[in-house]
Amino acid sequence: MKTKELRGKTPDQLQEELISLKKEQFNLRFQAATGQMEKTHRVNEVRKTIARIKTLQSQQRPA
């Protein structure tokens, strides 16, 4: 997901997206370990999207 798309979401939606991406990351790690991974580029995409969401969440927190 692009940052622009993520900025339009509410904090609750961002949290839900983060949880689903963490689950996907977990599954991708298992696929890599067992040699069943087909889309290796997806690991980097998921990792970077998680970082984007965490950055947005920290920016939205009141100081």
Backbone as CSV, one residue per row, in Angstrom:
resi,resn,N_x,N_y,N_z,CA_x,CA_y,CA_z,C_x,C_y,C_z
1,MET,0.835,-1.185,0.000,0.000,0.000,0.000,0.875,1.242,0.000
2,LYS,0.388,2.237,-0.639,1.096,3.508,-0.665,0.743,4.313,0.579
3,THR,1.619,5.234,0.927,1.403,6.068,2.105,0.150,6.910,1.947
4,LYS,-0.108,7.359,0.748,-1.291,8.185,0.485,-2.580,7.431,0.824
5,GLU,-2.621,6.154,0.483,-3.793,5.331,0.795,-3.932,5.134,2.300
6,LEU,-2.805,4.969,2.974,-2.834,4.721,4.412,-3.243,5.955,5.204
7,ARG,-2.902,7.132,4.711,-3.249,8.369,5.422,-4.760,8.592,5.486
8,GLY,-5.495,8.037,4.549,-6.940,8.197,4.516,-7.687,7.277,5.474
9,LYS,-6.965,6.409,6.158,-7.614,5.452,7.057,-7.625,5.970,8.487
10,THR,-8.599,5.482,9.244,-8.694,5.847,10.653,-7.661,5.042,11.452
11,PRO,-7.357,5.468,12.676,-6.399,4.709,13.501,-6.826,3.253,13.718
12,ASP,-8.124,3.005,13.850,-8.601,1.629,14.022,-8.367,0.798,12.761
13,GLN,-8.596,1.402,11.612,-8.364,0.699,10.359,-6.878,0.403,10.168
14,LEU,-6.024,1.362,10.565,-4.584,1.141,10.471,-4.160,-0.020,11.365
15,GLN,-4.730,-0.095,12.550,-4.394,-1.178,13.470,-4.823,-2.525,12.913
16,GLU,-6.004,-2.584,12.312,-6.478,-3.825,11.699,-5.577,-4.244,10.542
17,GLU,-5.177,-3.271,9.735,-4.285,-3.548,8.608,-2.933,-4.051,9.111
18,LEU,-2.441,-3.461,10.188,-1.166,-3.879,10.772,-1.237,-5.326,11.260
19,ILE,-2.320,-5.678,11.906,-2.488,-7.047,12.410,-2.521,-8.043,11.252
20,SER,-3.255,-7.709,10.200,-3.344,-8.637,9.066,-1.993,-8.773,8.362
21,LEU,-1.227,-7.684,8.277,0.087,-7.757,7.639,1.074,-8.562,8.485
22,LYS,0.969,-8.451,9.790,1.850,-9.238,10.664,1.549,-10.728,10.516
23,LYS,0.265,-11.070,10.378,-0.103,-12.470,10.153,0.450,-12.960,8.818
24,GLU,0.340,-12.107,7.798,0.863,-12.484,6.485,2.376,-12.648,6.536
25,GLN,3.048,-11.760,7.253,4.498,-11.851,7.386,4.896,-13.168,8.066
26,PHE,4.152,-13.544,9.079,4.391,-14.802,9.778,4.258,-15.982,8.814
27,ASN,3.185,-15.979,8.031,2.961,-17.059,7.067,4.041,-17.090,5.992
28,LEU,4.489,-15.924,5.560,5.538,-15.875,4.548,6.854,-16.435,5.081
29,ARG,7.129,-16.184,6.358,8.348,-16.740,6.956,8.299,-18.267,6.967
30,PHE,7.136,-18.816,7.259,7.003,-20.279,7.240,7.145,-20.821,5.825
31,GLN,6.577,-20.129,4.858,6.709,-20.575,3.471,8.170,-20.551,3.034
32,ALA,8.902,-19.529,3.453,10.315,-19.430,3.088,11.118,-20.557,3.738
33,ALA,10.788,-20.871,4.972,11.521,-21.916,5.689,11.272,-23.300,5.096
34,THR,10.076,-23.514,4.581,9.748,-24.829,4.030,9.990,-24.913,2.526
35,GLY,10.415,-23.807,1.926,10.716,-23.810,0.497,9.499,-23.737,-0.390
36,GLN,8.371,-23.284,0.124,7.143,-23.227,-0.661,6.839,-21.826,-1.181
37,MET,7.727,-20.878,-0.946,7.441,-19.498,-1.303,7.527,-19.293,-2.815
38,GLU,6.495,-18.669,-3.360,6.461,-18.392,-4.792,6.789,-16.930,-5.076
39,LYS,6.231,-16.041,-4.275,6.423,-14.607,-4.499,7.385,-14.049,-3.448
40,THR,8.657,-14.147,-3.731,9.660,-13.725,-2.752,9.648,-12.228,-2.525
41,HIS,9.230,-11.454,-3.506,9.207,-9.996,-3.362,8.155,-9.543,-2.351
42,ARG,7.193,-10.375,-2.088,6.107,-10.014,-1.155,6.632,-9.792,0.267
43,VAL,7.709,-10.470,0.645,8.289,-10.306,1.980,8.707,-8.857,2.188
44,ASN,9.409,-8.298,1.233,9.862,-6.912,1.352,8.700,-5.931,1.322
45,GLU,7.704,-6.201,0.484,6.536,-5.321,0.415,5.806,-5.265,1.750
46,VAL,5.601,-6.429,2.353,4.897,-6.501,3.633,5.694,-5.787,4.719
47,ARG,6.999,-6.022,4.741,7.854,-5.411,5.754,7.826,-3.887,5.658
48,LYS,7.891,-3.371,4.449,7.886,-1.920,4.256,6.520,-1.305,4.564
49,THR,5.451,-2.017,4.247,4.113,-1.509,4.559,3.891,-1.477,6.068
50,ILE,4.392,-2.474,6.773,4.302,-2.469,8.236,5.025,-1.242,8.787
51,ALA,6.194,-0.955,8.253,6.956,0.216,8.701,6.199,1.509,8.409
52,ARG,5.555,1.586,7.255,4.772,2.783,6.912,3.630,2.991,7.904
53,ILE,2.938,1.911,8.228,1.807,2.015,9.155,2.296,2.442,10.534
54,LYS,3.383,1.858,10.998,3.908,2.222,12.310,4.348,3.683,12.342
55,THR,4.921,4.164,11.249,5.337,5.570,11.171,4.117,6.482,11.242
56,LEU,3.080,6.154,10.494,1.858,6.965,10.519,1.222,6.955,11.897
57,GLN,1.216,5.805,12.554,0.637,5.723,13.890,1.400,6.594,14.865
58,SER,2.714,6.632,14.765,3.485,7.468,15.687,3.298,8.945,15.376
59,GLN,3.074,9.292,14.125,2.850,10.690,13.752,1.477,11.162,14.218
60,GLN,0.507,10.268,14.268,-0.859,10.650,14.636,-1.064,10.724,16.147
61,ARG,-0.137,10.155,16.915,-0.285,10.215,18.377,-0.099,11.647,18.869
62,PRO,-0.913,12.058,19.826,-0.740,13.405,20.373,0.571,13.481,21.166
63,ALA,1.195,14.621,21.067,2.498,14.803,21.723,2.371,15.080,23.200
